[in-house]
Amino acid sequence: MVQISPTVRMASTALTRTGHIHSFRATTARFTARESLLISSRPSPSIRHSDVRRFSDKPPPNSIPGQFESSKADKAGRNQTTNGNPSAHPSDREPGTTSPPPPKLEVEDKPRFHNIWRSMTIWPKELRSDLRQGLLEDLRGNREISAQYLYRAWKEAKDMPIDKFGYHPYLKVSGIAIALAGVLEADGKAENAYHIYQEALQVLQVEGSDSPTARIRSGLSPPERMRAVAIAYKLGELAHALGKPKEEEEKWLVYSVESVLKDVMGSSEADFEPKEGAAQLKELMETLRTPRWAVKHDIAAPFEALGAFYSREGKIIYAMPLYLQAISILMPPPPQSTTAEDQCRAAQLMGNISELILRTKNDPESLVQAEAWANKGLEIASRVRKGSFTTHPVCEVAYACMLFNLGMIREMSGDQTKARELFTQSLDQSRIIGLHEGIENAEKAIHELGRETSTPTISSA
């Protein structure tokens, strides 16, 4: 198991001492797998084509050792199309050869292509050609070719002096790696993406260290420090998806939490909105199609993720304070404000805490505490749903989950009538939003409740 640093332990201890039910307003749900992290990975780009020229002055590399080998069939197909030159434009074909005209560029893609061209000036000249071509090929759906161009740009960017990148240089350099890794993930090459994310994190860490979890380098801007946190979080998520050893997933999530505590929350410079180069930074993110998890300054996500990890592992003493910390971030005290989605994320976390309490002890006092957390979560989810003109999926799921959790608690308390009512409400809500897991669990709970011959009670200790 990864050793928890004193920083995390101190935060956990302080939270455990003060983590009374009434002092926190937040949310989380049960429904087994409903402890998901709610941080979007990069969506797979839809396959599109365009009649935009390939303006690259360099052909894509034939292969990149050990990572991006093209299949023989794919190579043959490309060579046949362009007379053996995979980078050739149709206008460069030999006389007498013909091919069907490419499909017209879809209207919704045109702004993206124009943005790519317009924004190339923010990059060093040495990278513009490969970056432009890699991004265009990604939009066309040619992910293998896109990865080759982006890999070459990434390799060259790592060897360039950092001052050539201008404002927020480490965001730009790591952004190339994230774009490349996103293409690889969308192409089903998650293991390759995993290694690229690690390389991206190394750029943001102190030089000269062989440790994959070395400290974040000094002098980074707040957005650049948050980028390191986000990449570590992504590595933990991907380690879980790839079925890597649990220690690997834990290592990245612990590092992500420690980086938040030391380099983000512990920093006097807490403004994540860049004071210089803001317009350029916005253009940078749009051009690279940077995924939401790498852009949003979500410092609660690492605490949620590590809490969920320890919950799965049965280490409740670690999971509880992490959930409490996430709740305090998602729903800060006035006058600070919070979004509807963050409130419902907090509501789901409250449901998780309720479930953790019942896993620790099964006595009347624990039932009261668990019910208080579940009721608070339901109250928040209900209030946000009623007060918002927009439907937030996380709030709809939280509402169904909190109803189910309360039903379970009422059943354990011996109140079968109320339990049935809550299970039925959860079932109705799950059907409305198409939550299949919720439907299955609620139907099973109602069925088993009807078969009870005696009222379950909690005996006093």
N, C-alpha and C positions, 0 to 999 in steps of 0.2 A: 504494500500500500504506500502511496505517496505520503511523505511526511508533511503534515500541516504546519505551516510556518507560525511563529509566535504572533505575527500580525493578525492572521486569520483566527487563531485561538483566542486572542485578546478580544477581538470583535465579537466572537461567538459567546465568550463568557459574559461580557457586558450586556449583550442582548438577552442572554438567558436570565440574568438577574432581573432585568426590567421588563421582560416580555410578558406582562400580564395581559389578559384578554382585553380589558377595557382600554388599554393605552394604544392599541393599534387599529387602524382602519384599512383593511385590505382584502385581497381575494384570491382564491385558488380552488380548483375543483378536484374531484376524485375520478370516477369513471375509469379506473385502472390507467389507461394510457393518456388520460387527460392532463397529465403533468407535462405536456409538450411545451417547448420553449417559446413558441409564438414569435420567432424571428425568422423572416422569410429568407430562404435561399434564393439564389438567382434563378428565375424562371427560365425554362428551356426556350430559346428563341424559336419562333415558328419558322418553318422552311419556306423561304421566299426567294425569288429570283429577280434580277433586274437587268436592264440594258445599259447599265453604267459601265464604262470602260474599266479595265484593269490598268490603272495608271502607275503601277509600281515600276520603278526603274530596275528592280532586282527580282529575279524569279524566286519562287519559294524554294527552300532547301529541299533536296531530294529525300532526305531523311534526317532525323535528329536522333543521335545514338541512344538506343535503349528506351525511347519513349513514344515517338510519333511516326512509326513506320506505316507507310501506306500499303494497302493490300495490292497485289498484282492486278486484280481486276479493276480496281479504282484507277490505278496508274494507266492501265491500258485504255480505259474509257476516256481519260483526260487527253492522252496522247492522240487517240483517234480523232478527238474533237478539234485539236489544234495542230495536227501534223507533227506530233512529237515534241512540241514545245508547250508545256503546261501553263506557261505564263503568257502565251501569245494571245493577242486580241483577235477577234474574227477578221478584222481588216488586214491582218498580217498573213492570212492563209495564202497558200499557193494558188495561182490562177487555176480556175476550173473546178476547185473544190467548193462545195456548198454545205450548208447546214441550216436547220430551221432557225428562224429569227427567235431571239430570246423573248420570254414573256415580258409584257409591259410592266414597268415598275408600279407596284401597288401604291395608291395615293398616300396611305398612312405611313409608308416607308420613306417617302421623299424628304420630309423634314430631317429624318435621321441622317440620310446621305448628305444633305446640305450641311448639317451640323458638323459632321465628320470633316468635311472639306474646310469649313470656316475655322474650326478650332485647331487645326494642325499647327498654327503659328505659335501656340503656347508650348510646343515641344521643341527640344533641340533638333536641329536639321538632320542630324545623323539618324534619328529615330522615325522621322515623319513618314517615310515611304513604307516601311514595314508596318508601322502602327495603322496607317490609313488602310493599307491593303488587308491587314488582318481583321480590322473592324468591318470593312466592306464584305469580306468573305463570310464573316459571322452572320451578317444581316441576310446574305444570300442563302444561308443554311449550309455552306461548305465548311463545316467545322474542322475537318482534318487540315485543309489548306490554311484556314484561319489560325489554327494552333501553330502551324509551322512559322508563319509570319510573326505572330505574337511572341513565340519562343525566341526568335532571333532578336526581336526588339528588346525583350526582357534580358537576354544574355548581354547585349550591348549596353543596356542601361546600367547594369550592375557594375560595369567597368568604367563608366564615365564619371568625371568629377561631379560631386553633388551640387556644386554651385552653378552648374550649367542648367539646372532645372528651374531656377527662379523661385517664386513664392511656393511655400509648402512643398519643398522638393521630395520629402519622404512620402508624402501622400501620392505624388505623381509616380515615383518609382514603384512603390507597392501597388499602386493602381494598375500598372501594366501586368504585374503578376496575378492580381485578382481577376483581371479580364481574361488572361490566359487560362487560369484554373477554372473559371466559370465555363469557358468553352469546352474544356476537357470534361468537366462534370456533365454538361449537356450532351456530350458525345459518349457517355458511358465509361469514361476513363477516370473514375474517382480516385484510384490509387495514385495515378500520375498527378492529379490535382492536389492530392494530399501533400506530395513532396514540394510542389510549387508554393503552396501556402506556407510551408515551413521555411522555404527560402525567402519569401516575402517578410516573414516575421524576423528573420535574421538581419535583414536590412535595418529594422527599427531597433535592434538591440545593440548593446555596447560591443565594440569591436574587440577581437582578441580572445573571446571566450568560446570554449568548445561546448558549453552547456546549451541545450535547446531552450532552456528556460532562463537565460541570462536576463539581467535587468534591462529595462528599456533605456536607451541611450539618453543622456542629458541634452537639454537644449531643444527638444522637440516641442512643437506647438501643441496646444490642447487637442485639436483634431487629429494630429499625428499620434499622440499618445493613445487616444481612443481607437485609432486604427489598429494599433498593436493589440489592444484588448479584444477588439472584434475578431481579429485573425486567430488569436488563441482560442477564443470561444468557438469559432468555426472549426478549428482543428479538433476540439473536443467532440463537437457534433459529428464530424466526419469520421473520427475514430470509432465512435459508436456505430455509425451506419456501416462501416467497413468490417465490423466484428473484430476489431483489434483488442488486445488484452485490456482488461478493465483499468489496469494501472496506467495505460497510455491515455485513455480518456480522462481519468482522474488528474493526471499530470497537467494536461492542457487547461482543464477547468479550474484547478487550483491556481495555476499561473495567471489565468484571466482574472480571477477574484483578487489575488494578491496585487496585480497591476492596478486594478481599480482603487484598492485601498491605499497603495503607496504612491502611485503616479498620477491618479486622477482626483480622487476625493481628498488625498493628502496634499495636493498641490495648492499653492496660493493663487495660481492662475487658473481659475475654474471656468473662464468664458470659452465655450466651445465654438462660438461664432467668430470666424476669422476677422480681424480688424483690417488686414491688408490682403489684397488679392481676392476678395470675396467673389466678385463677378467671374474672375478667371477660374476659381475653384469650382463654382457652380457649373461652369462650362466644361471643366475637366470631368466632373462626375457624370454629366449627361453624355459626353462623348464616349467615355469608356463603358457606359451603361452599367455603372457601378451598382452592385446589388444592394438592397435595402439594409442588410445586416452590416455592411461595411460603411454605410453613410450615416445611419441614425445613431445618435449618441445615447444608446440604451445601456446605461450602467447597471440597470437592474437585471438584465438578462444573464450575466455570468452567475449571479447569486441564485437565480431561479434554476439554472442548469445544474450547478453543483449541488444544490439542495435536492433536485430530482434524482441525481446520481446516487447520493447517500440514502435517499428514501428507498430506491430500488435495492440498494445493498443492505438495507436494514439498519443503517447507522443513524438512527433517529436523533441521537445527541448532537450530531453534526448538521443534519438536515434542518432541524427546527430553527436555529438562529439564522441560518442562511435565508430561509423563507421570510423570517421576520425582517431581516435587513432589506430584502427585495420589496416587501410591502411598504416599509418606511420610505423607500426611494420612489415607488410608484405613486404613493399618496402622501406627499409631504405635508406638514402642518401649514395652516394659513400664515402669511398671505400668499404663499406659493400656490400655483394652479397646477392642474393635471388634466390629461385628456380622458375622454370617455373610455377609450380602449385600455389605457393604463389602469383606470379604476376597476374595470372588469377583470384585468389580469390580476390585480390585487385581490379581487373577490374570489377568483379561482384559487389563489394561494391560501386564502383563508380556509377554503374547503380542504386543501391539502394538509394544513395544520390541524384541522378538526380530525382528519383521518389518522394523522400521526399520533395524536393524543390517545385515540382509541386503540392504536396498536401498542402503545406503551402500557396502559392500564385499562382494566375493564371493570371499573367500580363506579358507584353513583356520582362521586365527585368528578371523575373524568368525563362522564356523560354530560354533566352540566357544562363543563368547560368546552367540550367538543361542540355541544349544541349552541353555545354562545358564539363561537367562531362561525359555525355554519349559518346561523341566523344573520350575523353581520354581513357575511358574504352575500346571502340572498337579498338582504336589504339594499346593499350597494348595487347589485346587478339589476334589481327591480327599479331602483331610482334612476339609474342611467338609461335603462330601456324606455321608461316613461318620459324622461326629460330630453331625449334626443330625437331630432327629426331624421336622423340617419340610422339605418340598421347596421349595427356593428356585430359581425359574426362571433367575435370572442364573447360579447355580452350575451348573445343568444345561447351559446354553449354553456356559459357560466350559469345562466338562469336554470337550464335543464339539470345541470350537475348539482347545483345547490339544493334544488327540490329533492333530488334523489338522496343526497347525503342526509338531509333532514329526515327523510322517510326512514332511512336505515337507523338513525338515532332514536326516532320515535318507536320503531319496532323493538329495538333493544331495551327501551324503557318500559315496554309492555303496553304501549298505546297503539293497538293495531288499527283502530278506526282512523286516527290521524295519519298513521303510516300509509294506509291504503290511499287516503286522499292525496298525500304528497307524491306517492308513486304514480298515481293516475295523472296528476298535473305534470310530472316529469315526462311521462309517456306521451302526453298530448304535445308538449313542447318539442320533444325529440322528433315526433312525427312531422311537425310543422317545418322544422329546419332540416329534416333528413339526416338526423344523427343516428345512424344505424346501431352503434354501440349503446347509445342511450335507450333506444327502443328495446333492444334485446335485454338489457339489464333490468329495465322497469317491468317488462312483461314477466320476466323470470321472478322478480321480487313479488309481484302481485300474485302470481301462481303459487309460489311457496307460502305466501302469507295466508292464502285461502286453505291450505292444507294443514295449517297449524291446529293441533288439538288442544294445546295449552298455551297460555300467555307467557312468553319469555320474560323473565325478570332478571335484574342485576342484584345479586346478593351482596349484602354489606360485608366489608372486609372484617 
